């Protein structure tokens, strides 16, 4: 079994620490197990199960440290890993930013583990994919998708008495549907902690509607348009923004959070007052571990409130240097939304563009957070409160900072998985969004 109980993990960590001769020592133990099924051209191509666990030892002598990892947990192997980390520490140069280890901490009780997701098996995955394939075949479309579930744990303990343990579950599903001529495409991508929330049938129907609806796309002129971003598109473009919440990058003039002349924009109103963003390890729709990678407790944190920057993330070293309280970065963010549906937003739009998702997003200017990328998998022209016709995809050049100053309306939130993160954000109606050129991709 790759998933160890809290007691079993604690016993291994204690045993490893008992071999330590370093000034300070931290041991991390993690493991995961799960399965997946992949399909393409309306047929399953691969399926598999994965189970793994590993242990990492970090030993320090003064400001010199070394790390060794191992995936065997007998006493001899544990001692070998500890000795190796100590050998490496003695050879390493001093790290001037090294901080002493934290002592015991109090953590909230995590809610990231769901038994129904952990119980997901090959038969259930196959049934879910069969539902998706049925939709594709009935719509005369070709589907390519991926369904994966994972149960994981991570535990840490150090020589100063800190101990943390967390279990997590996740199930994710994505599918692209295209017509046989390759002229129409639709896409969905969802992830949940709770398996019962996943409905591959309904999600595939949405992708099928986008695929058939995007056939015969017309070209319209690039320029500035009012856009309605579905939650997936909003997540795609907002994900890079959260990397700028790092205080050190801002202090050193390397991000959009940097103030001209030095310092950060903490306390400034940087966005429209409709924008409030927070993280909460106990959020029922987007929970995460209640301790960070260095052992700091994670609690509810409001990063942006009514457009004002309220918090930035500080490492312990940078917080000490700046004489402020340290703030661990959050792995997942929630943006408050409204009650409108995408359909409601369309009805209230005189002229605009509906965007299903963005793709191939790249950073153009970190100091303004100017991004470029492409629309994909269903882009539609809106006029007089109705979708009139599909349009060819665009390249955009836009900054989320500017975008979130041009918010006209926020809709209902949805949990969306992007390339590098999972967010819970609303659909957005944005004015003056900049499209720079056309793309022939579907």
C-alpha positions in Angstrom: 0.0 0.0 0.0 1.4 3.4 -1.0 -1.0 5.3 1.3 0.3 5.1 4.9 -1.9 5.9 7.9 -0.9 8.8 10.2 0.5 6.4 12.8 2.5 4.3 10.3 4.0 7.4 8.7 4.9 8.8 12.1 6.6 5.6 13.0 8.8 5.7 9.9 9.7 9.3 10.4 10.6 8.8 14.0 12.8 5.9 13.1 14.6 7.9 10.4 15.2 10.8 12.8 16.6 8.5 15.4 19.6 8.0 13.1 20.4 11.7 12.7 23.7 13.2 14.0 23.1 16.5 12.3 22.5 19.9 14.0 19.0 19.8 12.4 17.1 17.2 10.4 13.8 17.1 8.5 12.3 14.0 7.0 9.5 14.1 4.4 7.5 11.0 3.5 5.0 10.9 0.7 3.1 8.4 -1.4 0.3 8.1 -4.0 -1.7 5.5 -5.7 -4.4 5.8 -8.4 -5.3 4.9 -11.9 -6.1 6.4 -15.3 -7.7 5.6 -18.6 -6.9 7.3 -21.9 -8.9 7.3 -25.1 -8.6 8.7 -28.6 -10.5 8.4 -31.9 -13.4 7.0 -29.9 -11.5 4.0 -28.5 -9.6 3.3 -25.3 -5.8 3.4 -26.0 -4.2 2.9 -22.6 -5.1 2.3 -18.9 -3.1 1.7 -15.8 -2.6 1.9 -12.1 0.3 3.6 -10.3 1.5 3.2 -6.7 4.6 4.8 -5.3 6.1 6.3 -2.2 9.4 7.9 -1.2 11.2 9.5 1.7 13.5 12.5 1.7 16.0 13.4 4.4 17.4 16.9 4.7 20.3 17.3 7.2 22.0 20.5 8.2 25.2 21.5 9.9 25.0 25.2 10.5 24.0 26.8 7.2 25.2 23.8 5.2 22.6 21.2 4.2 22.3 18.1 2.1 19.3 16.0 0.8 19.0 12.3 0.1 15.9 10.3 -1.0 15.0 6.7 -0.9 12.0 4.4 -1.5 12.9 1.6 0.9 11.9 1.8 4.6 13.8 -0.9 6.5 16.1 0.4 9.2 19.3 -0.2 7.2 18.0 1.8 4.3 16.7 4.6 6.4 20.0 4.9 8.2 21.8 4.9 4.8 19.7 7.8 3.6 20.4 9.8 6.7 24.1 9.2 6.5 24.2 10.1 2.8 22.3 13.4 3.5 24.9 14.2 6.2 27.8 13.5 3.9 26.3 15.8 1.3 25.7 18.5 3.9 29.4 18.5 4.9 30.4 19.0 1.2 27.9 21.7 0.5 28.6 25.5 0.5 26.8 27.6 3.2 23.4 28.9 2.3 23.2 32.5 3.6 19.4 32.4 3.5 19.1 29.3 5.6 16.6 29.5 8.5 16.4 27.4 11.6 13.7 24.7 11.7 10.3 25.4 13.1 9.2 23.7 16.3 5.8 22.0 16.9 2.9 23.7 15.2 -0.9 23.5 15.5 -2.7 22.6 12.2 -6.3 22.6 11.3 -7.9 19.3 10.5 -7.7 18.8 6.8 -10.8 18.0 4.6 -8.9 17.0 1.4 -9.6 13.3 1.6 -12.8 11.8 0.3 -13.4 8.0 0.6 -15.5 7.8 -2.5 -12.7 9.1 -4.6 -10.1 6.8 -3.0 -12.4 3.9 -3.8 -12.5 4.7 -7.5 -11.5 1.5 -9.5 -10.9 0.4 -13.1 -14.5 -0.7 -13.6 -15.9 2.7 -12.5 -13.3 4.6 -14.7 -14.3 2.4 -17.7 -18.0 3.1 -17.1 -17.4 6.8 -17.0 -15.4 6.7 -20.2 -18.1 4.6 -21.9 -20.6 7.3 -21.1 -18.3 9.9 -22.7 -17.7 7.7 -25.8 -21.5 7.1 -26.2 -22.0 10.9 -26.5 -19.2 11.3 -29.0 -20.5 8.5 -31.3 -24.1 9.7 -31.2 -23.0 13.2 -32.1 -20.8 11.8 -34.9 -17.7 13.3 -33.3 -14.3 11.9 -32.4 -13.3 12.0 -28.8 -9.8 12.1 -27.1 -9.9 12.2 -23.3 -8.2 11.3 -20.1 -9.7 10.3 -16.7 -7.4 10.0 -13.7 -7.9 9.6 -10.0 -5.2 9.9 -7.3 -5.1 9.3 -3.6 -2.0 10.7 -1.9 -0.4 11.5 1.5 2.4 13.6 2.7 4.0 13.7 6.2 6.9 15.6 7.6 8.8 15.6 10.9 11.8 17.4 12.1 14.3 17.2 14.9 12.6 20.1 16.8 9.4 18.2 17.2 7.3 19.4 14.3 5.0 16.8 12.7 2.4 17.1 10.0 0.3 14.6 8.1 -2.2 15.1 5.3 -4.2 12.8 2.9 -5.7 14.0 -0.3 -7.9 12.7 -3.1 -8.4 14.0 -6.6 -10.3 12.9 -9.8 -9.8 14.8 -13.0 -11.4 14.5 -16.5 -10.7 16.2 -19.8 -12.0 15.5 -23.2 -11.7 17.1 -26.7 -14.3 16.4 -29.3 -13.9 17.2 -33.0 -15.8 16.5 -36.1 -14.3 14.2 -38.7 -13.4 17.1 -41.0 -11.4 18.8 -38.3 -13.4 22.0 -38.6 -15.1 22.0 -35.2 -13.8 21.4 -31.7 -15.0 21.4 -28.1 -13.3 20.8 -24.8 -13.9 20.4 -21.1 -11.5 20.0 -18.2 -12.7 19.4 -14.6 -11.2 18.1 -11.3 -12.8 17.4 -7.9 -11.9 16.0 -4.5 -15.3 14.3 -4.4 -15.9 11.7 -7.1 -19.7 12.0 -6.9 -19.4 15.5 -8.4 -17.9 14.1 -11.7 -20.5 13.7 -14.5 -18.6 12.6 -17.6 -21.9 12.3 -19.5 -22.9 15.9 -19.0 -19.4 17.3 -19.5 -19.0 15.4 -22.8 -22.4 16.8 -24.0 -21.0 20.3 -23.4 -17.9 19.6 -25.4 -20.0 18.0 -28.1 -22.2 21.1 -28.3 -19.1 23.3 -28.6 -17.7 21.0 -31.3 -20.8 21.0 -33.5 -21.5 24.6 -32.8 -18.0 25.8 -33.9 -18.3 24.4 -37.4 -18.3 27.0 -40.2 -16.4 29.6 -38.1 -16.3 33.1 -39.7 -13.4 35.5 -39.6 -14.0 38.9 -37.9 -11.5 41.7 -37.5 -9.1 41.6 -34.5 -9.4 44.5 -32.0 -10.9 45.3 -28.6 -14.0 43.5 -27.7 -16.3 42.9 -24.8 -15.7 39.2 -23.9 -17.5 36.6 -21.8 -14.9 34.3 -20.4 -16.2 30.9 -19.3 -14.6 29.8 -16.0 -12.0 27.6 -17.8 -10.9 30.6 -19.9 -10.8 32.8 -16.8 -8.6 30.2 -15.0 -6.3 29.9 -18.0 -5.5 33.6 -18.1 -5.5 34.2 -14.3 -3.2 31.4 -13.2 0.0 33.2 -14.1 -1.1 36.2 -12.0 -0.8 34.4 -8.7 2.9 33.8 -9.2 3.2 37.6 -8.7 2.0 37.4 -5.1 5.6 36.7 -4.0 6.8 39.6 -1.9 10.5 39.2 -2.7 9.9 39.3 -6.5 7.9 42.5 -5.9 10.6 44.1 -3.6 13.3 43.3 -6.1 11.4 44.9 -9.0 10.7 41.7 -10.9 6.9 41.6 -10.9 3.7 43.5 -11.5 3.4 43.9 -7.8 6.6 46.0 -7.8 6.2 49.7 -7.0 8.1 52.3 -9.1 11.0 53.5 -7.0 11.1 50.4 -4.9 8.8 48.4 -2.6 5.6 46.5 -3.2 2.0 47.5 -4.1 0.7 46.1 -0.8 -2.3 48.2 0.3 -2.9 49.7 -3.2 -6.2 49.3 -5.1 -4.9 47.5 -8.2 -8.1 45.9 -9.5 -11.8 46.6 -9.8 -13.7 46.6 -6.5 -15.6 43.5 -7.6 -12.4 41.5 -7.3 -11.8 39.6 -4.1 -9.4 36.6 -4.1 -8.7 34.3 -1.1 -7.3 30.9 -0.2 -8.7 28.6 2.4 -7.5 25.0 3.1 -11.0 24.3 4.4 -12.9 25.7 1.4 -15.4 22.8 0.5 -14.9 23.4 -3.2 -11.1 23.9 -3.2 -9.4 22.5 -0.1 -5.7 21.9 0.3 -3.2 20.8 3.0 -3.3 22.7 6.2 0.5 23.0 6.3 2.9 24.4 3.8 6.1 22.7 2.5 8.2 24.2 5.2 5.8 23.3 8.0 4.0 26.7 8.4 0.3 26.4 9.2 -2.1 27.3 6.4 -5.2 29.3 7.3 -7.8 31.3 5.4 -6.0 34.3 3.8 -7.6 37.1 1.8 -5.0 38.2 -0.8 -7.2 40.8 -2.6 -10.2 42.4 -1.1 -12.5 44.7 -3.2 -9.6 45.3 -5.6 -7.0 46.1 -2.8 -3.8 44.1 -2.3 -4.1 42.8 1.2 -1.4 40.1 1.4 1.8 39.0 -0.3 3.7 35.7 0.3 6.8 36.0 2.4 9.4 33.3 2.9 10.7 33.1 6.5 14.0 34.5 5.3 12.5 37.4 3.5 10.0 38.2 6.2 12.8 38.4 8.8 14.8 40.6 6.4 11.8 42.9 6.0 10.7 42.7 9.6 7.2 41.4 8.8 5.2 38.3 9.6 5.9 35.4 7.2 3.1 34.3 4.9 3.2 31.0 3.2 2.1 30.9 -0.5 -1.2 29.2 -1.2 -1.3 26.3 -3.7 -5.0 27.1 -4.7 -7.0 30.3 -5.0 -10.6 31.2 -5.0 -12.1 34.3 -6.6 -15.5 35.4 -5.4 -18.2 35.6 -8.1 -21.8 36.5 -8.6 -25.1 34.7 -9.3 -25.2 35.2 -13.1 -24.9 32.2 -15.4 -23.0 32.4 -18.7 -26.4 32.4 -20.5 -27.5 35.4 -18.4 -24.4 37.3 -19.4 -24.9 36.6 -23.1 -28.5 37.9 -22.8 -27.2 41.2 -21.4 -24.5 41.7 -24.1 -25.2 43.9 -27.1 -22.0 42.9 -28.9 -19.2 40.6 -27.7 -17.3 37.3 -27.9 -17.7 34.2 -25.9 -14.4 32.4 -25.1 -14.4 28.7 -24.1 -10.7 28.5 -23.2 -7.3 29.9 -23.9 -4.3 27.9 -25.0 -0.5 28.2 -25.2 -0.3 31.2 -22.9 3.2 32.8 -22.6 4.6 35.8 -20.6 5.5 38.8 -22.7 6.3 41.3 -19.9 6.5 40.2 -16.2 6.4 43.7 -14.9 3.0 44.4 -16.4 2.0 40.8 -16.6 1.3 41.1 -20.3 0.4 37.7 -21.7 -0.1 36.3 -25.2 -2.0 33.2 -26.3 -4.8 31.8 -28.4 -8.5 31.1 -28.0 -9.5 27.5 -28.8 -12.2 24.9 -28.9 -15.2 27.1 -29.4 -15.2 30.9 -29.9 -18.5 32.6 -30.7 -19.8 36.1 -31.7 -22.6 37.6 -29.6 -25.0 40.3 -30.8 -28.3 41.5 -29.3 -28.1 39.1 -26.5 -27.7 35.9 -28.6 -24.8 33.8 -30.0 -25.0 34.6 -33.7 -22.2 32.4 -35.2 -18.9 30.7 -34.5 -15.8 32.8 -35.3 -12.2 31.9 -36.1 -9.8 31.9 -33.2 -7.8 34.9 -32.1 -4.4 35.6 -30.7 -4.7 37.9 -27.7 -2.3 40.3 -26.0 -3.7 41.1 -22.6 -2.7 41.5 -19.0 -4.9 40.1 -16.2 -4.1 43.3 -14.3 -5.8 45.4 -16.9 -8.5 42.7 -17.5 -9.5 42.8 -13.8 -9.9 46.6 -14.0 -12.4 46.1 -16.9 -14.8 43.8 -15.1 -18.4 44.4 -16.0 -19.9 41.4 -14.4 -18.9 38.2 -12.5 -20.9 35.0 -12.8 -21.1 31.7 -11.0 -17.8 30.0 -9.9 -16.6 26.7 -11.1 -13.6 24.6 -10.3 -11.2 24.4 -13.3 -7.9 22.7 -13.9 -5.3 24.6 -15.9 -1.8 23.5 -17.0 -0.2 24.3 -13.6 -3.0 24.8 -11.1 -6.5 24.2 -9.9 -8.6 27.3 -9.3 -12.2 28.2 -8.3 -13.2 31.2 -10.3 -16.3 32.7 -11.9 -17.3 33.4 -15.4 -16.4 37.0 -16.3 -17.7 39.7 -18.6 -14.8 42.0 -19.5 -14.8 45.1 -21.7 -12.0 46.1 -24.1 -10.2 42.8 -24.2 -7.4 42.9 -26.9 -7.3 40.5 -29.8 -4.4 41.1 -32.1 -4.6 38.7 -35.0 -6.5 35.7 -36.4 -5.6 32.0 -36.0 -6.5 29.2 -38.4 -6.4 26.6 -35.6 -9.7 25.2 -34.3 
